[in-house]
Amino acid sequence: MINNFFKTTFFDHPNENNMTYFQHLIFSLGFSFQFSIASFYAFIHAFFPNTCTTSSYDYSKLIYDTIERKKLEIAKKNNC
């Protein structure tokens, strides 16, 4: 039971995405960092609307593009 919980909690999702736990950790922490920066810019933009006018879009696109590149990378690995 504990082994199943440990496996499900830490390994199933990364394995479904062809990553190890630590690869997924680094990948996700990168998003956490990007979301933190985007949040800061959105906060500034809320008070000063003429600043950071495209930052929400820019960071959304950056994160989307990163995920799409990762999907392509995984697909290429699976086709070999």
Secondary structure in CASP SS format (residue, H / E / C, confidence):
PFRMAT SS
TARGET T0000
AUTHOR 0000-0000-0000
METHOD secondary structure of the structure
MODEL  1
M C 1.00
I H 1.00
N H 1.00
N H 1.00
F H 1.00
F H 1.00
K H 1.00
T H 1.00
T H 1.00
F H 1.00
F H 1.00
D H 1.00
H H 1.00
P H 1.00
N H 1.00
E H 1.00
N C 1.00
N C 1.00
M C 1.00
T C 1.00
Y H 1.00
F H 1.00
Q H 1.00
H H 1.00
L H 1.00
I H 1.00
F H 1.00
S H 1.00
L H 1.00
G H 1.00
F H 1.00
S H 1.00
F H 1.00
Q H 1.00
F H 1.00
S H 1.00
I H 1.00
A H 1.00
S H 1.00
F H 1.00
Y H 1.00
A H 1.00
F H 1.00
I H 1.00
H H 1.00
A H 1.00
F H 1.00
F C 1.00
P C 1.00
N C 1.00
T C 1.00
C C 1.00
T C 1.00
T C 1.00
S H 1.00
S H 1.00
Y H 1.00
D H 1.00
Y H 1.00
S H 1.00
K H 1.00
L H 1.00
I H 1.00
Y H 1.00
D H 1.00
T H 1.00
I H 1.00
E H 1.00
R H 1.00
K H 1.00
K H 1.00
L H 1.00
E H 1.00
I H 1.00
A H 1.00
K H 1.00
K H 1.00
N H 1.00
N H 1.00
C C 1.00
END
